[in-house]
Amino acid sequence: MVNRPTVQLKLVDADGLFYSWRWEHDLGAIQNIMVEAGRVQPALDALAEALPTPLPGETVDQALERSLTGPFADPEREAGLSTALARSLIPYQLAMELNALLEQGLRPHVRIQPSPSTSQVPWESLRVDEGERFVTNADVSILPPATVRNAPERRKSEWNPAGPVVAVLDPKVPGAGRDLGAVLDEAIPDSDLSRLIDSLKDRLPFNGEAFRRTDLDRDKIEPLLTDAARFLYVGHVTIAKHGLDARLHLSCGPTTTGRAAVVNGHRPLTAADILLGHRPGAVNGWSMPNRVALIACESGGEVRFAEPVGLVAAALHAGARYVTATRWTLPTDEGLRRFSPTPTPPLLPEAIAAVNTAHDSPDPVAALNAWQRTKAAAWESKGHPKDNPIIWAALATTFG
């Protein structure tokens, strides 16, 4: 990471919302405050109503229709929601400390460890002033819990910029119904998606390309990750009742081994499989490269659990230093066509390309934030559907 003023901000749910923060250049000086639940809960409830993550009793389609006809369909309503979140959630004293740095020409880095109640807050897109979002003047990343980042058995893979990229883009899932169908449209020539696919071909550690393959299962991918520079996954993730059962869906048929039961002809890969290994016998966890991107619905959703150990924590434990994941359910290209009230182009391909580029840079956090800053400015100035924060604000990079 580039040397710059960096603050660690930790949030804890109790009777209210507890904050503590400290600057990494002065770790002994810790500040603590408590905000009453009545001050923050209305904004958090409004956010839950706006997001495409299903509420209790909703189907995925119902949630997507609700979200795409809510604040994310209207720049003014979205600005109101993001302003309310900023006013409710950013401590005044911390804001003053950040502003003091900006006045000195310094861009701070804010590392946030969310609580379960704030797990889906899009900190980067919070509207802190007229025409300005949090990411306008600060870089933002997710701080993993100390139990994850300081685990004695944790591996840390070295960064190899020229290394291969294990890319799995929209894999075909055996026996998949509509719920686990394609998340991307076809790769038409000269599109963001086709350019991404072409750019990766020479860096793949397997023959062919990475898009819509049927043979990228756990037994093929796992050994390739050991010597890879990056892992880029785009597809489906499903969250169960606890983080270790978070499931990544590859082209794994029923004969593969693992800790999840076979579902409709395929066996999902769980966070526990990555941590402990997916083969019978002695524990033998996976090895992950320095940079991992999991672009799928709620791939970073483990923060919602009291014990936040899911796919992100598993990747960090297995060697990753940077893991980009999503906070909420992502609308697929088909979902945008079906439920958006205004014509909306596919949004995922540009986001995937931005993450891919960021993970090739020396500082993935700053690089992804720079793209988010561009999208935020465009959304503020023009409000075009292609700049809708429903995708770009869902992405967050955990660094540790």
C-alpha positions as CSV (number, residue, x, y, z in Angstrom):
1,M,0.0,0.0,0.0
2,V,1.1,3.6,-0.6
3,N,2.2,5.3,2.6
4,R,-0.6,7.7,3.5
5,P,-2.6,8.7,6.6
6,T,-4.6,5.6,7.5
7,V,-7.3,5.2,10.1
8,Q,-8.9,2.0,11.4
9,L,-12.6,2.4,12.1
10,K,-14.4,-0.4,13.9
11,L,-18.1,-0.7,14.5
12,V,-19.9,-2.9,17.1
13,D,-23.6,-3.5,17.6
14,A,-24.9,-3.3,21.1
15,D,-27.8,-1.2,22.6
16,G,-26.6,1.4,20.1
17,L,-23.8,1.5,17.5
18,F,-20.3,1.7,19.1
19,Y,-17.4,3.3,17.1
20,S,-13.7,3.1,17.8
21,W,-11.0,4.5,15.6
22,R,-7.2,4.9,15.7
23,W,-4.7,6.2,13.2
24,E,-2.0,3.7,12.2
25,H,0.7,6.3,12.9
26,D,-0.5,6.5,16.5
27,L,-2.1,3.2,17.4
28,G,-2.2,4.0,21.1
29,A,-4.6,6.9,20.7
30,I,-8.0,5.3,20.4
31,Q,-11.2,7.3,20.3
32,N,-14.6,5.8,21.2
33,I,-18.2,7.0,20.9
34,M,-21.6,5.4,21.0
35,V,-24.5,6.5,18.8
36,E,-28.1,5.7,19.9
37,A,-29.9,3.1,17.7
38,G,-32.7,5.6,17.1
39,R,-30.3,7.9,15.3
40,V,-28.9,5.3,12.8
41,Q,-31.6,2.7,12.4
42,P,-34.0,4.7,10.2
43,A,-31.3,5.2,7.6
44,L,-30.2,1.6,7.8
45,D,-33.8,0.5,7.3
46,A,-34.2,2.8,4.3
47,L,-31.0,1.2,2.8
48,A,-32.4,-2.3,3.3
49,E,-35.6,-1.3,1.5
50,A,-33.5,0.1,-1.4
51,L,-31.1,-2.8,-2.0
52,P,-31.8,-5.8,-4.2
53,T,-31.0,-8.2,-1.4
54,P,-34.3,-10.1,-0.7
55,L,-36.1,-9.0,2.5
56,P,-37.8,-11.8,4.6
57,G,-40.5,-13.4,2.5
58,E,-39.3,-12.0,-0.8
59,T,-38.1,-13.8,-3.9
60,V,-35.0,-12.7,-5.8
61,D,-37.2,-11.3,-8.6
62,Q,-39.4,-9.4,-6.2
63,A,-36.4,-7.9,-4.4
64,L,-34.8,-6.8,-7.7
65,E,-38.1,-5.2,-9.0
66,R,-38.4,-3.4,-5.6
67,S,-34.9,-2.1,-5.8
68,L,-34.8,-1.1,-9.4
69,T,-38.0,1.0,-9.0
70,G,-36.8,2.5,-5.7
71,P,-34.1,5.1,-4.9
72,F,-31.6,3.5,-7.3
73,A,-34.0,4.4,-10.1
74,D,-33.9,8.1,-9.3
75,P,-30.6,10.1,-8.7
76,E,-32.4,12.6,-6.4
77,R,-33.9,9.8,-4.2
78,E,-30.6,8.0,-4.2
79,A,-28.8,11.2,-3.2
80,G,-31.2,11.7,-0.3
81,L,-30.6,8.1,0.9
82,S,-26.9,8.4,0.7
83,T,-26.9,11.8,2.4
84,A,-29.0,10.4,5.3
85,L,-26.6,7.5,5.7
86,A,-23.6,9.8,5.8
87,R,-25.2,12.0,8.4
88,S,-26.2,9.1,10.5
89,L,-23.1,7.0,10.3
90,I,-20.0,9.1,9.9
91,P,-18.9,10.4,13.4
92,Y,-18.5,14.2,13.5
93,Q,-15.1,14.0,15.2
94,L,-13.7,11.6,12.7
95,A,-15.1,13.8,9.9
96,M,-13.2,16.7,11.3
97,E,-10.0,14.7,11.5
98,L,-10.4,13.6,7.9
99,N,-11.1,17.2,6.8
100,A,-8.0,18.5,8.5
101,L,-5.9,16.1,6.4
102,L,-7.7,17.2,3.2
103,E,-6.8,20.8,4.0
104,Q,-3.2,19.7,4.1
105,G,-3.5,18.1,0.7
106,L,-3.4,14.6,2.1
107,R,-5.8,11.9,0.9
108,P,-6.6,9.5,3.8
109,H,-7.2,5.8,3.7
110,V,-10.2,4.6,5.8
111,R,-10.2,0.9,6.8
112,I,-13.6,0.0,8.1
113,Q,-14.5,-3.1,10.1
114,P,-18.4,-3.1,9.8
115,S,-20.8,-4.5,12.3
116,P,-23.6,-6.9,11.2
117,S,-26.1,-4.0,11.1
118,T,-23.8,-2.0,8.9
119,S,-22.5,-4.8,6.7
120,Q,-24.3,-3.6,3.6
121,V,-23.5,0.1,4.0
122,P,-21.8,1.4,0.8
123,W,-19.3,3.6,2.5
124,E,-17.7,4.7,-0.8
125,S,-20.9,6.2,-2.1
126,L,-22.1,8.0,1.1
127,R,-22.9,11.6,0.1
128,V,-20.8,13.8,2.4
129,D,-21.4,17.1,0.6
130,E,-23.1,18.6,-2.4
131,G,-21.8,16.6,-5.4
132,E,-19.2,14.7,-3.2
133,R,-19.2,11.1,-2.1
134,F,-17.0,9.6,0.6
135,V,-14.7,8.1,-2.1
136,T,-14.3,11.6,-3.6
137,N,-11.7,12.6,-1.0
138,A,-10.7,9.3,0.7
139,D,-9.8,5.8,-0.2
140,V,-11.9,3.1,1.5
141,S,-11.3,-0.5,2.2
142,I,-12.6,-3.2,4.6
143,L,-10.6,-4.1,7.6
144,P,-10.8,-7.9,8.4
145,P,-11.2,-8.9,12.0
146,A,-8.1,-9.3,14.0
147,T,-8.8,-13.0,14.4
148,V,-8.5,-13.3,10.7
149,R,-5.7,-11.0,9.8
150,N,-3.5,-12.0,12.7
151,A,-4.2,-15.7,12.8
152,P,-0.8,-17.5,13.4
153,E,-1.5,-20.2,10.7
154,R,-2.5,-17.6,8.1
155,R,-0.5,-17.7,4.8
156,K,0.4,-14.5,2.9
157,S,1.1,-15.0,-0.8
158,E,3.7,-12.8,-2.5
159,W,2.6,-10.5,-5.3
160,N,3.8,-11.6,-8.7
161,P,2.6,-9.0,-11.3
162,A,3.5,-11.2,-14.3
163,G,1.9,-14.4,-12.9
164,P,-1.0,-16.3,-14.4
165,V,-4.6,-15.4,-13.7
166,V,-7.1,-18.1,-12.8
167,A,-10.2,-16.6,-14.3
168,V,-13.6,-18.2,-14.1
169,L,-16.2,-16.1,-15.8
170,D,-19.8,-17.2,-15.6
171,P,-19.1,-20.9,-15.4
172,K,-21.9,-23.3,-16.4
173,V,-23.2,-25.0,-13.3
174,P,-24.3,-28.6,-13.8
175,G,-28.1,-29.1,-13.3
176,A,-28.5,-25.3,-12.8
177,G,-32.0,-23.9,-13.1
178,R,-32.8,-20.3,-13.6
179,D,-31.5,-19.3,-10.2
180,L,-28.0,-20.4,-11.1
181,G,-28.1,-19.6,-14.8
182,A,-26.0,-17.0,-16.7
183,V,-25.2,-13.8,-15.0
184,L,-23.8,-12.1,-18.1
185,D,-25.1,-11.6,-21.6
186,E,-23.2,-13.1,-24.6
187,A,-19.8,-11.5,-25.3
188,I,-20.6,-9.4,-28.3
189,P,-17.5,-8.1,-30.3
190,D,-15.9,-4.8,-29.1
191,S,-17.8,-4.9,-25.8
192,D,-16.3,-4.5,-22.3
193,L,-16.9,-8.2,-21.7
194,S,-15.2,-9.4,-25.0
195,R,-12.2,-7.1,-24.4
196,L,-11.8,-8.5,-20.9
197,I,-12.0,-12.1,-22.2
198,D,-9.4,-11.3,-24.9
199,S,-7.1,-9.6,-22.5
200,L,-7.0,-12.6,-20.2
201,K,-6.3,-15.3,-22.8
202,D,-2.5,-15.1,-22.7
203,R,-2.5,-15.2,-18.9
204,L,-4.7,-18.2,-18.3
205,P,-3.0,-21.3,-16.9
206,F,-5.3,-23.5,-19.0
207,N,-6.2,-23.7,-22.7
208,G,-8.9,-21.6,-24.4
209,E,-10.7,-18.8,-22.7
210,A,-12.4,-18.3,-19.3
211,F,-16.0,-17.5,-20.3
212,R,-18.9,-20.0,-19.9
213,R,-16.7,-23.1,-19.5
214,T,-18.1,-26.4,-18.3
215,D,-14.8,-27.9,-17.1
216,L,-13.6,-25.4,-14.4
217,D,-14.4,-27.4,-11.3
218,R,-12.6,-27.4,-7.9
219,D,-10.2,-30.2,-8.8
220,K,-8.9,-28.3,-11.9
221,I,-8.8,-24.9,-10.2
222,E,-7.3,-25.7,-6.8
223,P,-3.8,-26.7,-8.0
224,L,-3.6,-23.8,-10.5
225,L,-4.1,-21.2,-7.7
226,T,-0.9,-22.2,-6.0
227,D,1.3,-20.4,-8.6
228,A,-1.2,-17.8,-9.7
229,A,-1.0,-14.0,-9.4
230,R,-4.7,-13.6,-9.2
231,F,-8.1,-15.4,-9.0
232,L,-11.0,-13.7,-10.7
233,Y,-14.4,-15.3,-10.3
234,V,-17.7,-14.1,-11.7
235,G,-20.8,-16.1,-11.1
236,H,-23.0,-17.2,-8.3
237,V,-22.5,-17.2,-4.5
238,T,-25.2,-18.3,-2.1
239,I,-25.2,-17.6,1.6
240,A,-26.5,-20.1,4.1
241,K,-27.1,-19.8,7.9
242,H,-23.5,-19.3,8.7
243,G,-20.4,-17.9,6.9
244,L,-18.5,-21.2,6.6
245,D,-21.3,-22.5,4.5
246,A,-21.1,-19.6,2.0
247,R,-21.2,-21.3,-1.4
248,L,-19.4,-20.6,-4.6
249,H,-20.8,-22.3,-7.7
250,L,-18.4,-23.8,-10.2
251,S,-18.7,-26.5,-12.8
252,C,-18.5,-29.2,-10.1
253,G,-20.5,-32.3,-10.8
254,P,-21.9,-34.7,-8.2
255,T,-18.8,-36.9,-8.2
256,T,-16.6,-34.1,-6.8
257,T,-15.9,-34.3,-3.1
258,G,-16.5,-31.5,-0.5
259,R,-18.3,-30.4,2.6
260,A,-21.6,-29.4,0.9
261,A,-24.3,-31.9,-0.2
262,V,-25.0,-32.3,-3.9
263,V,-27.7,-29.9,-5.1
264,N,-29.6,-30.5,-8.3
265,G,-26.6,-32.3,-9.9
266,H,-23.7,-30.2,-8.7
267,R,-21.8,-29.8,-5.4
268,P,-21.2,-26.2,-4.3
269,L,-17.7,-25.1,-3.1
270,T,-18.0,-23.8,0.5
271,A,-15.8,-21.5,2.5
272,A,-15.1,-24.5,4.7
273,D,-13.8,-26.4,1.6
274,I,-11.2,-23.6,1.1
275,L,-10.2,-23.4,4.7
276,L,-10.0,-27.1,5.4
277,G,-9.7,-28.7,2.0
278,H,-12.4,-30.4,-0.1
279,R,-10.9,-33.8,-0.2
280,P,-11.6,-36.6,2.3
281,G,-8.9,-37.3,4.9
282,A,-6.5,-34.9,6.7
283,V,-7.1,-31.2,6.7
284,N,-5.4,-29.6,3.7
285,G,-6.7,-26.1,2.9
286,W,-6.4,-24.3,-0.4
287,S,-3.6,-21.9,-1.3
288,M,-4.9,-18.6,-2.6
289,P,-2.9,-16.0,-4.6
290,N,-2.2,-12.4,-3.4
291,R,-5.3,-11.0,-5.1
292,V,-8.8,-12.5,-5.2
293,A,-11.9,-11.1,-6.8
294,L,-15.3,-12.7,-6.1
295,I,-17.9,-10.8,-8.2
296,A,-21.1,-12.5,-7.2
297,C,-24.2,-11.9,-5.1
298,E,-23.3,-11.2,-1.5
299,S,-19.8,-12.7,-1.9
300,G,-18.8,-10.5,1.1
301,G,-21.9,-11.2,3.0
302,E,-20.2,-13.0,5.9
303,V,-20.0,-9.6,7.7
304,R,-23.7,-10.1,8.5
305,F,-22.9,-13.0,10.8
306,A,-21.7,-12.7,14.4
307,E,-18.7,-14.9,13.5
308,P,-17.6,-13.3,10.2
309,V,-15.9,-16.2,8.6
310,G,-16.9,-16.9,5.0
311,L,-15.4,-16.8,1.5
312,V,-13.5,-13.5,2.1
313,A,-12.0,-14.7,5.4
314,A,-11.2,-18.1,3.8
315,A,-9.4,-16.4,0.9
316,L,-7.4,-14.2,3.3
317,H,-6.5,-17.2,5.5
318,A,-5.3,-19.1,2.5
319,G,-2.9,-16.5,1.3
320,A,-4.8,-13.5,-0.2
321,R,-3.9,-9.9,0.8
322,Y,-6.6,-8.2,-1.2
323,V,-10.1,-9.7,-1.7
324,T,-12.7,-7.7,-3.7
325,A,-16.3,-8.9,-3.0
326,T,-19.8,-7.5,-3.0
327,R,-22.1,-6.4,-0.2
328,W,-25.5,-7.2,-1.7
329,T,-27.3,-9.2,-4.4
330,L,-26.2,-8.0,-7.8
331,P,-28.7,-7.6,-10.7
332,T,-27.7,-9.7,-13.6
333,D,-27.8,-8.4,-17.2
334,E,-31.1,-10.1,-17.7
335,G,-32.5,-8.8,-14.4
336,L,-31.7,-5.2,-15.5
337,R,-33.6,-5.7,-18.7
338,R,-36.6,-7.2,-17.0
339,F,-37.1,-4.9,-14.1
340,S,-35.4,-1.6,-14.7
341,P,-38.0,1.1,-15.5
342,T,-35.7,2.8,-17.9
343,P,-33.5,1.2,-20.6
344,T,-30.3,0.2,-18.8
345,P,-27.2,-1.2,-20.4
346,P,-25.4,-4.2,-18.9
347,L,-23.6,-2.9,-15.8
348,L,-21.6,-5.9,-14.7
349,P,-19.0,-6.1,-17.5
350,E,-17.6,-2.6,-16.8
351,A,-17.4,-3.4,-13.1
352,I,-15.6,-6.7,-13.8
353,A,-13.1,-5.0,-16.1
354,A,-12.5,-2.3,-13.4
355,V,-11.8,-4.9,-10.7
356,N,-9.6,-6.8,-13.1
357,T,-7.6,-3.7,-13.9
358,A,-7.4,-2.7,-10.2
359,H,-6.1,-6.1,-9.2
360,D,-3.2,-5.8,-11.7
361,S,-2.1,-2.5,-10.1
362,P,0.3,-2.0,-7.2
363,D,-2.5,-0.7,-5.0
364,P,-5.9,-2.4,-5.8
365,V,-7.7,-0.4,-3.2
366,A,-6.8,3.0,-4.6
367,A,-7.2,1.8,-8.2
368,L,-10.8,0.5,-7.6
369,N,-11.7,3.5,-5.6
370,A,-10.5,5.7,-8.5
371,W,-12.9,4.0,-10.8
372,Q,-15.7,4.3,-8.2
373,R,-14.9,8.0,-7.9
374,T,-15.3,8.4,-11.6
375,K,-18.7,6.6,-11.5
376,A,-19.8,8.7,-8.6
377,A,-19.0,11.9,-10.3
378,A,-20.8,10.8,-13.5
379,W,-23.9,9.7,-11.5
380,E,-23.9,13.1,-9.7
381,S,-23.6,15.1,-12.8
382,K,-25.8,13.2,-15.3
383,G,-27.7,10.5,-13.4
384,H,-27.4,8.1,-16.4
385,P,-28.4,4.5,-15.7
386,K,-25.0,3.2,-16.8
387,D,-23.5,5.0,-13.7
388,N,-26.0,3.6,-11.2
389,P,-24.4,2.8,-7.9
390,I,-26.4,-0.4,-7.6
391,I,-23.3,-2.1,-9.0
392,W,-20.2,0.1,-8.4
393,A,-21.2,0.8,-4.7
394,A,-21.6,-2.9,-4.0
395,L,-17.9,-3.6,-4.5
396,A,-15.5,-3.4,-1.6
397,T,-11.9,-4.6,-1.2
398,T,-10.8,-6.2,2.0
399,F,-7.2,-5.6,2.7
400,G,-5.1,-7.2,5.4
